[in-house]
Amino acid sequence: IGVVFQSSALDQMLTVRDNLRSRAALYGITGEAFSRRLAELAGLLSFNDLLDRTVGRLSGGQRRRIDVARALLHSPDVLILDEPTTGLDPQTRQHLWDVVNDLRRKTGMTVFLTTHYMEEAADADYIVILDAGEIAAEGTPLELKNRYAGDYLTVYGVKELPDFGYPVEHIRDAIRINLPDTGAATALILSHPELFRDYEVTKGKMDDVFLSVTGKDLTGGDD
């Protein structure tokens, strides 16, 4: 098992190389074996230029890359990520997920993720939503969206629509109709083809699921 904690577990006074060397030694990875593994991870996570810099001089994004490398030193079968992208810029966040997903595909590594970023949870194979320490809902992203979030039918190029009995939102040059499911969207489109010439149907988001399940927004406040 490899773990990336929410707070960095690195020694701020040691260099990146020495941090990883001391950790690798706990797994019996020393000498040439360590040098090879370090080169692999430095290339994978793009930190060759940081190896001889002390961790205390790294930015948050750089430090997070080293945290991930530390967890991957022994090629774990299971990787636990506790809020791994909190505070990271979009580019660093995307790079981190590209690396993790590439490892999943190549090695079959299982990843457990805790996150408040629902767009990250939406990419998981299976999701468990916790509320006050209890399991409030679980399933695949599609199952949860079908169960707890409606669909959106967005119509472009119109200013008004008849009252179909569903909530609507005016967004820029379009009107978005909030519907219970895809079937309701299909029924509207087939019943009023003259109105729906330029449109799209989209699933609700994981944010909608979280709000529906917990009654709270993602800042922890009640709806």
TALIN-V113574 format. One record per residue. N is the residue number from 1. RES is the residue in three letters. SS is DSSP state (A for helix, B for strand, O for the rest). NEAR is the number of other ideal C-beta (glycine too) atoms within 8 Angstrom. Layout:
n=<N;N>
res=<RES;RES>
ss=<SS;SS>
near=<NEAR;NEAR>
This chain:
n=<1;2;3;4;5;6;7;8;9;10;11;12;13;14;15;16;17;18;19;20;21;22;23;24;25;26;27;28;29;30;31;32;33;34;35;36;37;38;39;40;41;42;43;44;45;46;47;48;49;50;51;52;53;54;55;56;57;58;59;60;61;62;63;64;65;66;67;68;69;70;71;72;73;74;75;76;77;78;79;80;81;82;83;84;85;86;87;88;89;90;91;92;93;94;95;96;97;98;99;100;101;102;103;104;105;106;107;108;109;110;111;112;113;114;115;116;117;118;119;120;121;122;123;124;125;126;127;128;129;130;131;132;133;134;135;136;137;138;139;140;141;142;143;144;145;146;147;148;149;150;151;152;153;154;155;156;157;158;159;160;161;162;163;164;165;166;167;168;169;170;171;172;173;174;175;176;177;178;179;180;181;182;183;184;185;186;187;188;189;190;191;192;193;194;195;196;197;198;199;200;201;202;203;204;205;206;207;208;209;210;211;212;213;214;215;216;217;218;219;220;221;222;223>
res=<ILE;GLY;VAL;VAL;PHE;GLN;SER;SER;ALA;LEU;ASP;GLN;MET;LEU;THR;VAL;ARG;ASP;ASN;LEU;ARG;SER;ARG;ALA;ALA;LEU;TYR;GLY;ILE;THR;GLY;GLU;ALA;PHE;SER;ARG;ARG;LEU;ALA;GLU;LEU;ALA;GLY;LEU;LEU;SER;PHE;ASN;ASP;LEU;LEU;ASP;ARG;THR;VAL;GLY;ARG;LEU;SER;GLY;GLY;GLN;ARG;ARG;ARG;ILE;ASP;VAL;ALA;ARG;ALA;LEU;LEU;HIS;SER;PRO;ASP;VAL;LEU;ILE;LEU;ASP;GLU;PRO;THR;THR;GLY;LEU;ASP;PRO;GLN;THR;ARG;GLN;HIS;LEU;TRP;ASP;VAL;VAL;ASN;ASP;LEU;ARG;ARG;LYS;THR;GLY;MET;THR;VAL;PHE;LEU;THR;THR;HIS;TYR;MET;GLU;GLU;ALA;ALA;ASP;ALA;ASP;TYR;ILE;VAL;ILE;LEU;ASP;ALA;GLY;GLU;ILE;ALA;ALA;GLU;GLY;THR;PRO;LEU;GLU;LEU;LYS;ASN;ARG;TYR;ALA;GLY;ASP;TYR;LEU;THR;VAL;TYR;GLY;VAL;LYS;GLU;LEU;PRO;ASP;PHE;GLY;TYR;PRO;VAL;GLU;HIS;ILE;ARG;ASP;ALA;ILE;ARG;ILE;ASN;LEU;PRO;ASP;THR;GLY;ALA;ALA;THR;ALA;LEU;ILE;LEU;SER;HIS;PRO;GLU;LEU;PHE;ARG;ASP;TYR;GLU;VAL;THR;LYS;GLY;LYS;MET;ASP;ASP;VAL;PHE;LEU;SER;VAL;THR;GLY;LYS;ASP;LEU;THR;GLY;GLY;ASP;ASP>
ss=<O;B;B;B;O;O;O;O;O;O;O;O;O;O;B;A;A;A;A;A;A;A;A;A;A;A;O;O;O;O;A;A;A;A;A;A;A;A;A;A;A;A;A;A;O;O;O;A;A;A;O;O;O;B;A;A;A;O;O;A;A;A;A;A;A;A;A;A;A;A;A;A;O;O;O;O;O;B;B;B;B;B;O;O;O;O;O;O;O;A;A;A;A;A;A;A;A;A;A;A;A;A;A;A;A;A;A;O;O;B;B;B;B;B;O;O;O;A;A;A;A;O;O;O;O;O;B;B;B;B;B;O;O;B;B;B;B;B;B;O;A;A;A;A;A;A;A;A;O;O;B;B;B;B;B;B;O;O;O;O;O;O;O;O;O;O;O;B;B;B;B;O;O;B;B;B;B;B;B;O;O;A;A;A;A;A;A;A;A;A;A;O;O;O;O;O;O;O;B;B;B;B;B;O;O;A;A;A;A;A;A;A;A;A;O;B;O;O;O;O;O;B;O>
near=<7;11;8;13;8;5;4;8;6;11;8;7;6;11;10;15;9;9;14;15;10;10;10;14;10;6;8;5;10;7;5;5;8;13;8;8;11;13;8;8;13;12;8;8;11;8;13;7;4;10;11;6;9;10;16;6;5;12;5;8;9;10;12;15;13;17;14;14;14;13;12;12;14;8;5;10;6;10;16;11;12;9;9;12;13;7;4;11;6;6;6;12;10;8;9;14;11;8;11;12;8;8;11;11;6;6;7;6;10;8;10;8;9;6;11;6;7;13;8;11;12;9;7;9;3;7;11;7;13;8;9;4;4;6;7;8;11;8;9;8;12;7;8;16;14;7;9;10;13;9;13;12;14;13;14;8;7;9;3;4;10;5;4;7;3;8;5;9;7;6;7;3;4;11;13;12;15;9;13;5;9;8;6;11;13;8;8;13;11;7;6;9;8;5;9;11;7;6;10;5;9;7;8;11;11;14;8;12;17;12;11;9;11;9;7;11;7;8;4;5;6;4;6>
